[in-house]
Amino acid sequence: LTDGRPALFIDSAKSAASMITDMVYFDKGKPISRYYDVDIGETQSTMRFNTLLCTDIDGDGAMDVPFAQLLPGYDSMNSDERLYLTMGRNFDGTNHKDVLLADFNYDDGYYFAIPDGWRDNVTLIYDKDTSMHSYRLWSYEQGAAQSELLRIRRYSAAEYDELDDDQRIELMRNDTQVWAARIIMTEGDYAIDKEEAVDCF
């Protein structure tokens, strides 16, 4: 824990498509299971629909637990159509502390750390056919996605090298693939610049 006490973190498969974490530590000589819900007889609060395991995200020596955060606009959709962000949190024996909120895109092989100002204000549209994530402002009043902020797309290296577009930002490349971003909103409270886009990837 962040207060220095040892703890046991147990990652396990909840189903074929989901994971949970249990955490056990001692408080005044008594073992405490932090996430197990005795009323329902199982752990639900740490369930996420990915294969992320506990890890020390920020290098402070304490383990961080992944929590799922449903994106705005997906609450009424079927479970297999919902999109989530993942929040890594640590625990000091009393309170949780948020460490990293990110979009973990397993299909395309990357994660993108969500800028602080976007939290609770942005949703995501995923076009699986083009391997593109589009980050958009969310209007709670209208219940809909609004202005587009940023796009991230995975290309084949051959396809990317044939493009003639100096507005794309190359984020990462290997022998066969390129991950690139395009900033759509360049002004305003939610706009980010090239350096921040690269740092978040």
C-alpha positions in Angstrom: 0.0 0.0 0.0 1.1 3.6 -0.3 1.4 3.8 3.5 4.1 1.1 3.3 2.1 -1.8 4.6 2.4 -5.1 2.6 -0.6 -6.3 0.8 -1.6 -9.3 -1.4 -3.0 -8.4 -4.8 -4.9 -11.2 -6.6 -5.8 -10.7 -10.3 -8.2 -13.3 -11.7 -10.5 -13.9 -14.6 -14.1 -13.1 -13.9 -15.2 -14.4 -17.3 -13.6 -15.0 -20.7 -13.8 -11.3 -21.3 -13.3 -9.7 -17.9 -10.8 -9.5 -15.0 -11.1 -8.6 -11.3 -8.7 -7.8 -8.5 -8.9 -8.6 -4.9 -6.6 -7.0 -2.3 -5.9 -8.3 1.2 -3.9 -6.5 3.9 -3.8 -6.4 7.7 -5.3 -3.6 9.8 -4.6 -3.8 13.5 -3.8 -7.5 13.1 -7.0 -8.3 11.3 -7.0 -9.4 7.6 -9.0 -7.1 5.4 -10.3 -8.0 1.9 -10.7 -4.5 0.4 -12.9 -5.3 -2.7 -14.8 -8.4 -1.7 -18.5 -7.6 -1.2 -19.9 -9.8 1.5 -23.5 -8.8 0.7 -23.3 -10.4 -2.8 -20.5 -12.9 -2.1 -18.2 -11.7 -4.9 -15.9 -8.9 -6.1 -17.5 -6.5 -8.6 -16.0 -3.1 -8.0 -12.7 -3.9 -9.8 -14.2 -5.7 -12.8 -12.9 -4.5 -16.1 -13.3 -5.8 -19.6 -9.7 -6.2 -20.5 -6.7 -8.2 -19.4 -4.9 -5.5 -17.4 -3.1 -6.7 -14.3 -2.1 -4.7 -11.2 1.2 -2.9 -11.6 3.1 0.1 -10.3 2.2 2.6 -12.9 3.9 5.7 -11.5 7.0 3.9 -10.0 6.3 5.0 -6.4 6.7 1.4 -5.0 2.9 0.9 -4.5 0.7 -1.3 -6.7 -2.0 0.4 -8.7 -5.3 -1.4 -9.4 -7.2 -1.0 -12.7 -10.8 0.2 -12.5 -13.2 0.4 -15.5 -14.8 3.8 -16.2 -17.7 3.6 -18.7 -17.6 6.3 -21.3 -20.5 8.8 -21.7 -23.1 7.6 -24.2 -22.5 3.9 -23.7 -24.6 3.2 -20.6 -27.7 2.0 -22.6 -25.8 -0.2 -25.0 -25.3 -3.9 -24.9 -22.4 -5.0 -22.8 -20.3 -6.1 -25.8 -20.8 -2.7 -27.4 -19.7 -0.6 -24.5 -16.5 1.3 -24.4 -14.5 2.0 -21.2 -11.5 3.9 -20.0 -9.3 2.4 -17.4 -8.3 4.2 -14.2 -5.3 3.0 -12.2 -5.7 3.7 -8.5 -3.5 3.0 -5.5 -4.7 2.7 -1.9 -3.3 3.9 1.5 -5.5 1.8 3.8 -8.2 4.5 3.9 -8.5 6.2 0.5 -7.8 5.6 -3.1 -5.8 7.9 -5.3 -6.2 8.2 -9.0 -2.9 7.6 -10.8 -3.6 7.3 -14.6 -6.8 7.4 -16.7 -6.2 5.9 -20.1 -7.8 4.5 -23.2 -6.3 1.0 -23.6 -6.8 -0.1 -27.2 -5.9 -3.8 -27.3 -7.1 -4.2 -30.9 -4.6 -1.7 -32.2 -1.9 -2.2 -29.7 -1.5 1.1 -27.7 -2.8 3.1 -24.8 -3.5 6.9 -24.7 -3.4 8.7 -21.4 -6.4 11.0 -21.1 -5.5 14.6 -20.4 -6.8 15.9 -17.1 -9.1 18.4 -18.7 -10.8 15.7 -20.7 -11.9 13.6 -17.8 -15.7 13.3 -17.6 -16.0 15.7 -20.6 -14.9 13.4 -23.5 -16.2 10.2 -25.1 -14.9 8.0 -27.7 -16.0 6.6 -31.1 -14.2 3.6 -32.4 -14.2 2.7 -36.1 -13.0 -0.8 -36.1 -12.8 -1.0 -39.9 -10.3 1.8 -40.1 -8.6 1.2 -36.7 -9.4 4.8 -35.7 -10.3 6.2 -32.3 -12.0 9.6 -32.4 -12.1 11.6 -29.1 -15.1 13.9 -28.9 -16.5 16.4 -26.4 -19.6 15.0 -24.7 -22.7 17.2 -24.1 -24.6 16.0 -21.1 -27.4 18.4 -21.9 -28.0 16.9 -25.4 -26.8 13.4 -24.5 -24.6 13.2 -27.5 -21.0 13.5 -28.7 -20.1 16.9 -30.1 -16.9 18.5 -31.4 -14.1 16.2 -32.4 -10.8 16.8 -30.5 -8.3 14.2 -31.8 -8.1 11.1 -33.9 -5.6 8.2 -33.5 -5.3 5.6 -36.2 -3.1 2.6 -36.9 -1.9 2.2 -40.5 0.2 -0.2 -42.3 3.7 1.3 -42.9 3.3 1.1 -46.6 -0.1 2.8 -46.5 1.1 5.6 -44.2 4.3 6.3 -46.2 2.1 6.9 -49.3 0.0 9.6 -47.6 0.5 13.2 -48.4 -0.8 14.9 -45.2 1.5 17.1 -43.0 -1.2 17.4 -40.4 -0.6 13.9 -39.1 1.6 13.3 -36.1 3.6 10.1 -36.1 3.4 8.6 -32.6 5.1 5.2 -33.0 6.4 3.0 -35.8 7.7 -0.5 -36.3 8.7 -2.4 -39.4 5.1 -3.0 -40.5 2.8 -0.5 -38.7 2.5 3.2 -37.9 0.4 4.8 -35.2 -0.5 8.4 -36.0 -2.7 11.2 -34.5 -4.4 14.2 -36.0 -5.4 17.1 -33.9 -8.8 18.4 -35.0 -9.6 21.0 -32.3 -6.6 23.4 -32.2 -8.1 26.1 -29.9 -10.2 26.2 -26.8 -10.2 24.8 -23.3 -10.0 21.1 -24.5 -7.5 21.5 -27.3 -4.1 19.8 -26.9 -0.9 20.4 -28.9 1.5 18.1 -30.7 3.8 17.7 -27.6 0.9 16.7 -25.3 -0.5 14.2 -27.8 3.0 12.6 -28.1 3.5 12.6 -24.3 0.1 10.9 -23.7 0.8 8.1 -26.1 
